[in-house]
Amino acid sequence: MNRPFEIYIANQLRKTIWAKGIRVREQGPQKYLIRREADDTQLFMMKQDMAILDDRRVVALADAKWKLLNESAGKMGLSQADLD
């Protein structure tokens, strides 16, 4: 269910921001979070669900989560791992 949900969220974002010249790109671009200057090593590749682009510049990254909530359970059936 994750991928269809990601597509749905991306399409909803497109409807909202396309007129402003901002684009949504799914599954990329993949970027590294850290670059060590001393030896130009790149660390921690980010594999986000969506990137929000203004022209060709990434201005935001988004990750969509799908989870059925259980209102009768403590914390609605969510755990910290669901948000990582």
Backbone torsions as a table, in degrees:
resi	resn	phi	psi	omega
1	MET	NA	-19.1	-176.4
2	ASN	-59.3	-50.3	-176.0
3	ARG	-62.9	-48.0	176.8
4	PRO	-58.7	-36.7	178.3
5	PHE	-66.2	-42.4	177.7
6	GLU	-59.6	-43.2	179.4
7	ILE	-63.2	-43.5	178.9
8	TYR	-59.6	-48.3	-178.9
9	ILE	-62.8	-43.3	178.8
10	ALA	-61.0	-42.2	179.1
11	ASN	-65.7	-38.2	177.1
12	GLN	-65.2	-41.2	176.6
13	LEU	-62.1	-43.3	179.4
14	ARG	-57.0	-44.6	-179.7
15	LYS	-59.8	-34.7	-175.6
16	THR	-80.4	-39.8	-169.0
17	ILE	-110.8	-8.5	-176.2
18	TRP	-58.3	-42.0	-177.7
19	ALA	-62.8	-21.9	179.7
20	LYS	-88.4	5.0	179.4
21	GLY	80.4	14.2	-180.0
22	ILE	-103.6	137.5	-176.9
23	ARG	-112.7	157.0	174.8
24	VAL	-115.4	128.4	176.6
25	ARG	-118.0	124.3	-179.9
26	GLU	-85.4	144.7	175.1
27	GLN	55.6	40.5	175.9
28	GLY	159.4	179.3	-2.9
29	PRO	-72.8	147.1	178.7
30	GLN	-79.9	128.1	-177.8
31	LYS	-129.5	156.5	173.8
32	TYR	-90.4	141.8	-178.8
33	LEU	-73.1	-36.9	-173.9
34	ILE	-131.7	140.2	171.1
35	ARG	-125.0	120.3	179.1
36	ARG	-81.7	117.6	-175.1
37	GLU	-66.3	-34.9	-175.0
38	ALA	-56.0	-42.9	-178.6
39	ASP	-128.1	12.4	178.7
40	ASP	58.2	29.6	177.3
41	THR	-79.3	135.7	176.9
42	GLN	-104.1	137.3	-174.6
43	LEU	-128.8	149.7	172.8
44	PHE	61.4	75.9	177.3
45	MET	-65.8	131.7	179.2
46	MET	-92.8	129.7	177.1
47	LYS	-120.1	68.9	-177.2
48	GLN	-75.6	159.5	178.8
49	ASP	-74.6	-36.3	-177.1
50	MET	-144.4	147.2	170.6
51	ALA	-120.7	137.3	177.1
52	ILE	-101.5	122.9	-174.4
53	LEU	-119.2	135.9	171.9
54	ASP	-111.1	110.0	-168.1
55	ASP	64.0	-117.6	177.8
56	ARG	-112.5	8.0	-176.6
57	ARG	-96.0	128.6	177.2
58	VAL	-72.8	122.9	179.8
59	VAL	-110.1	-16.2	178.1
60	ALA	-160.4	152.5	174.5
61	LEU	-119.8	145.4	-178.9
62	ALA	-136.9	147.1	177.8
63	ASP	-130.4	122.0	-178.4
64	ALA	-93.8	138.2	178.6
65	LYS	-122.1	138.5	176.5
66	TRP	-116.2	124.9	179.2
67	LYS	-154.6	129.4	173.0
68	LEU	-78.0	126.4	-179.4
69	LEU	-87.3	144.8	176.9
70	ASN	-114.8	98.9	-173.8
71	GLU	-64.7	-21.4	-179.1
72	SER	-88.5	-10.1	-179.8
73	ALA	-89.6	154.6	174.6
74	GLY	-59.5	136.9	-177.9
75	LYS	55.5	25.5	176.8
76	MET	59.7	23.5	179.3
77	GLY	82.0	9.7	179.0
78	LEU	-95.0	152.8	173.6
79	SER	-133.0	167.2	178.3
80	GLN	-57.5	-37.6	-179.9
81	ALA	-59.9	-29.6	178.2
82	ASP	-66.3	-23.0	-176.1
83	LEU	-101.6	-4.5	179.5
84	ASP	-82.2	NA	NA
